[in-house]
């Protein structure tokens, strides 16, 4: 009988311990990697004088290219960390830029990291528009006034305006 009460007493404590462990493991950080997978050996093997085809053979297709101010291939990798329901944040970024000269040979290989970049807020929920923000009533009555319904002008083509009588 005493053994049964001991089991009943420890059962809630055991359940609370398991629930707490589930909460702690569920809130663990998750690391996500996106983009190009860099191998140090491959990046180091890209040398000045190589052709574009040789660079693509070693590193693969570039993530993006540029023709402004010279030809370039960019290989981009980002690492993000997220915890539970919070918005993920970027903890690492690597960009390998391969710059080509006029004869399409590698001129320079540059490595950029998170500290080299600037934060650009490229996604917003709204796009700003030029002009005045109108309320709902101003939009309705302004639209009616523009159609001429409040001005007493007849609807249809205006024969006095050029091209209005057609």
N, C-alpha and C positions, 0 to 999 in steps of 0.2 A: 504494500500500500504506500509506504514511504517512497519507494522507488518510482511509483507512478506519479506522485506529486512533484518529485524532482524533475521528471521528464516534462511535465506540464509547465513547470516554472521556467525551464531553460528553452522551451520551444519558442516563446515570443522573442527572447533575446537572440536566439539563433536566426529567426526570421528577420529581425531588425538588422543583424549583422550581414546577412545575405543581401538584403535590400540596399543597405549602405554600400556594399561592395559593387553591386550592379550600378548604382548611381556614379560612383567614382570611376569605374571603367568606362561607362557610357560617356563621360565628360572628357575622356582623354583626347589629346591633340591628334589631328589627322594631317598628314603631309601629302600634298598632291604636287606632282611634277608635270609640267606641260611644255610642249614644244620639242625642240631638238635635243637628242641625247648626245652629249659630248664625250668623246674618248680622248684623253690627253695625247695619246700616241697619234691619233688622226689629225688633231689640230696642229700639233708640232710638225707634222709631215708636210703641211702646206707651206711652201717656200716661194719667195719672189722668183719670177720667171716662169712659173707653171701656167698652163693654159686653163681656160674656163672648164674645158672638158675634164682635165686632170683634177681640178678642184672638186667637181661634181662626183667624180669617181671616188675620191677620198672621203668627202664630207656628205655626199648626197645632194639632193635638190635643195636650194636655199629656201628659207622660210619667206623671204621677201627680197626684192632687188631694187636698185635705184639707178637712175641714169642722170640724175641731177648732179652737176659738178663732177662728172666722171662715172664710170660704171662700177657697181659694187654688188656683192652678195652679202646677205645678212642671215646668220643662223642664230636663232633666239631660243632661250630656255628660261622658264620661270619656275620657282618653287613657292607654293602657298601653304600656309598653315591655317587650320580652322579648329575651333574648339566648340563642341556641342552645337548650339543653334546660332552662335555668333557669326558675323560676316567674316569670310576668310581674308587674310592679309598676306601680302607678298613679303617673303623673308629672304629671297635670293633671286637675282636675275643675272644671266650671262648672255652676252651678245658677242659673237665673233663676226667681225666685219672683214671681208676680203675685198680689197680695192684693186681694180684693174687699170692698166695704162691704156693708151690709144691703140696698141697692137693686141689688146685682149689678153695680156699676160699679167700675172699677179705682180702688183707694185708693192703692196703692204698688207699685212695681216694685223688687225687691231683687236684687242680684248677689252670689253666694257662690262662693268658690273652695276649693281644696284646703286652704288655711291656715285656713279658717273651720270646717271639719268636724272630727269626731273619728273615730278609727278604731274600728270596731265589728267584732268577730270574729263574724260572723253565721253561719258555717258551720263546724261541728265534726264530727268523725267519730263522736261518741257523744253520747247524751243522758243527762245524769245522772238517776238515779232515786232516789227517797227510800227509805229502809229499809236493811237490812243486805245486803251482798253475800254470797251463799251459794256455797260450793264445790259441785262437781258431786255429791259424795257427800251433802252436806247437803240438796241439792235432791231427790235420789232418795229418801233415807230420810225426809225431812220430808214428801214427797208421800205415801209409803206410810203414815206415821203419821197424816196428815190424813184418809186414806181409812178409817182404822180397821182396817186389815189387821194391824197389829202390836199393837193393843190388845185383840184378841179380840172385838170387837163384830160383831154380824151385819150383813151387807150388806143393803141394801134400805131401805124406808121404816121409820121409827121411830114406832110407834103412840102412844108416850107424849108425843111432842112435838106441839104444835099444828100442824096441817097436815101432819104427817109420816106419817100413816096413809093418805094418799091415794095 
